[in-house]
Amino acid sequence: MTRNVAIIGTGHSKFGVRTDVNMQELAWEAVSQALEESGVEQKDVEFFTVGNAGAWSSENLPAIVVGEYCGLNPKGTMRVEAACATGSAALRDAYLAIKSGEVDIAIAIGVEQMHQSPNPTVVELIGRAGNYFWEFENSGLTFPGYYALYATAYMAKYGAKEEDLGLVAIKNHHYGSMNPYAQFYGKEITMEEYLKSRMVAYPLKLLDSSPITDGAAAVVLASEEVVKKYTDSPIWIEAQAAASGSANLSRRDDFTSIEAARIAAKEAYKRAKIDDSEPWKSMDVADVHDCFTIAEILAYEDLGFANRGEGVKLIREGQTKIGGKIPVNVDGGLKAKGHPIGATGVSMAVSMARQLLGRAPKGTQATIRNGRALSHNVGGTGHYAYVTIYSTRRPGN
Amino acid sequence: MRLTPPILWRSKGSFYQLVASKCEECGKFTFPVQSVCMHCGSSKVIQEKLSGRGKVVSFTVNYQHRTGFEKEMPQIIGLIELEEGITITAPIVEVSPDELKEGTEVTACLRRARADSTNGLIQYIFKFRPV
């Protein structure tokens, strides 16, 4: 595989409770923006993928419904699912379709409407992310519970405190409050509010958790052969790697780290020829999978931004804010921007591309020195992991 | 999952006995039972009954109730490392959260999980309690 692939257009809907539109209308908000930005017309798109975890929403063939509404039929398509990493998986399939040489222009779309079902149904469906019988049916465990098991193990081993987790939530709400697309736009939180928020699964509270969200995101991808026709400022996908983990949380050998994320990161760094001893040095900004605050701290370590057990120091020292060693989730992250399962990975690609182009909303722009960004998208509790590296420079140059 | 007599009958081996598969090649255990070893990929596996004794690795206190679990709230759920070297996710009972810590010794016990009034079935599951 030799061809380079670039993002030439990005689109993002407002995230939040979006029962004002149906799924295809929501997707179109992102797709229309991405088409307009790229200058690509529907007839030029040769393949499109639709990331949608579904189950809670009514459409059973989301790729078809979205494709028809957006005028992308009769081009080839498929629905893609990889739990909370669905969006990155959709990006991966569109990316590989171009990289393989089969098509020159493809769109990756992520869309999710979680509010089509009542909350208890959504809680139950997310809770099934694991081994159905031994971890869901029997125990009554919910999704926050799985991550809580990571949190207690991490806190016991490395001495992290509830207040440390609170710093992650406060940081992400701070940046999310300035992102007009974020579910919690305009809403900062204080440590007092954080500590007082309702316990969900000890030690994780409501304000440790990403919300239930509706939203869509889209990126137009092009092969290096046609990029020049459309833009002078493509964002190249320099590398992407994926890995998977065991269905049973209990089969993991370690509860203070996500092995699939470590494997994907290592491979992505290798493909992009990045020194994995201090990868943050060649990066300007990153979006990581903070479905719960503890997950962001695990991500720092799994990505090599900090040594094992020292991720908590990064947040204490403010090193992941703008101006620190490596700004993380300065679009609000899953915590404050929202987490529409199938759209999240694509939304990360949109945020990273806009960061590298200097187009982030006011107050959330990281300093771009290296021209490189990273997204880290985990599905389930480490069942799927995707790490993508974006660059302003064409790979191989 | 709807409780029906055939499901309970068919699953009684794994519902009411704590068993794992043991690899005859590498000697390691895999839980839940499966016909291929998760460590070395060998299909020479036998089923072996577990002692049910282990230690708490990590735990959470769940306050977000799922339909059907209202009466058990809040519930303690733990990751328990069994003597045989495998880890299992299960509810922990007969203890308060502040008495529980990493390393607490626990043992498996059968407890009532739920009842199906239509068929008159009662399902039991494994939970763990401190030794």
Contacts between the chains, C-beta under 8 A, distances in Angstrom:
chain1	res1	chain2	res2	distance
A	120	B	66	7.4
A	120	B	67	5.8
A	123	B	64	6.4
A	123	B	66	6.4
A	124	B	66	5.8
A	124	B	67	6.7
A	127	B	66	6.4
A	131	B	32	6.9
A	132	B	1	7.8
A	133	B	1	8.0
A	133	B	32	7.4
A	134	B	32	5.6
A	134	B	88	7.3
A	134	B	89	6.3
A	135	B	89	4.8
A	137	B	1	5.7
A	138	B	90	7.1
A	138	B	91	7.7
A	138	B	113	6.8
A	138	B	125	4.8
A	138	B	126	7.5
A	139	B	75	7.8
A	139	B	77	5.1
A	139	B	89	6.0
A	139	B	90	6.1
A	139	B	91	5.3
A	140	B	62	6.8
A	140	B	65	7.7
A	140	B	66	5.4
A	140	B	68	7.6
A	140	B	69	3.9
A	140	B	72	6.5
A	140	B	75	5.9
A	140	B	77	7.4
A	140	B	91	7.1
A	141	B	62	6.5
A	141	B	77	5.2
A	141	B	89	6.8
A	142	B	62	6.4
A	142	B	64	4.8
A	142	B	66	6.1
A	144	B	62	7.9
A	144	B	64	6.2
A	145	B	60	5.1
A	145	B	62	4.9
A	145	B	64	7.5
A	145	B	77	5.9
A	148	B	60	3.5
A	148	B	62	7.6
A	149	B	58	4.8
A	149	B	59	7.1
A	149	B	60	5.5
A	149	B	77	7.6
A	149	B	78	7.8
A	149	B	79	5.5
A	149	B	89	7.7
A	150	B	58	7.6
A	151	B	60	7.7
A	152	B	58	4.6
A	152	B	59	6.0
A	152	B	60	6.2
A	153	B	57	6.7
A	153	B	58	3.9
A	153	B	79	7.6
A	153	B	102	7.8
A	156	B	58	7.2
A	156	B	101	7.8
A	156	B	102	5.0
A	198	B	63	7.5
A	199	B	61	7.5
A	199	B	63	5.0
A	200	B	63	6.0
A	200	B	64	5.0
A	201	B	60	4.7
A	201	B	61	6.9
A	201	B	62	4.8
A	201	B	63	6.6
A	201	B	64	6.2
A	202	B	60	5.5
A	202	B	61	3.9
A	202	B	62	7.9
A	202	B	63	7.5
A	202	B	97	6.9
A	203	B	60	7.7
A	204	B	60	7.7
A	246	B	38	7.7
A	248	B	31	8.0
A	248	B	32	7.2
A	248	B	89	7.2
A	249	B	79	7.3
A	249	B	89	6.0
A	250	B	31	7.5
A	250	B	79	5.8
A	250	B	86	7.7
A	250	B	87	4.2
A	250	B	88	5.3
A	250	B	89	4.6
A	251	B	31	7.9
A	251	B	38	6.8
A	251	B	87	7.1
A	252	B	87	8.0
A	255	B	57	6.6
A	255	B	58	5.4
A	255	B	79	6.5
